[in-house]
């Protein structure tokens, strides 16, 4: 059994990860500050299955409370840092908030780990670091200096902080670049979830661009398997930082995503077209060569099956409200 501190434990990925870690016998200390980016009751609902689980403890904390974080850790703990201000477009409106949480918050968590003598550290990064200049499929060894949003820039800055600090803090660290995660509990602002609500109400959806823009949609259970593999990898990894892509390596065009979702819901989509939005990248496409070789990471969920699983949760969840 390993004690694992999961930041952002009430979020979409964090709650799924916490459940998986408890199921395999780890002790999980989850923290979240219930950032108002989306309603607190949604995050509280994410925690429902965890609240009575033996081995799970939850603390409502801010990332910048370094002393409180450090007090939750022991030298043999591991840290999985998922908490962040999310969203590409919102980051253009409030970049300072993103710097505070995603950069200063990350340094605070790293400082807490160092203060407690923790060496195992996993950081949730993003495919947004690649921007529009990286040739597909995206490889971890490209410079990744062309982020086109403050969100992407702060995620890349977090990676750089870890890379520079890991040798001094004796961290065995992994930065995981997540590619457009979807599935049950997906954030309500993200396209699949937002569009499902509109289709259910018979409302049109707005597509920005020409429909050819594509995303490497990755099902949340596959992401969780990659995170747990990275946690295990840090047990024997050398000091320093390694970066890994976690994606599906099967990009789906925007219009195809809409058609797949609408078809699974049995509706004809009403589409309104609008110009592409600032901060939105044209395509994402993960090269998984390194993740497969070093972590054994192999995504198993097709987009069609993932949509089916998402809709089963969506219909059950909103039928209860």
PyMOL commands that set and color helices and strands:
alter all, ss='L'
color gray80, all
select helices_A, chain A and resi 12-23+40-46+66-71+88-93+95-116+127-130+150-169+191-200+220-234+254-265+289-295+303-319
alter helices_A, ss='H'
color red, helices_A
select strands_A, chain A and resi 3-7+27-32+56-60+78-81+120-126+172-178+181-182+205-208+214-215+218-219+240-246+252-253+271-274
alter strands_A, ss='S'
color yellow, strands_A
deselect
rebuild
show_as cartoon
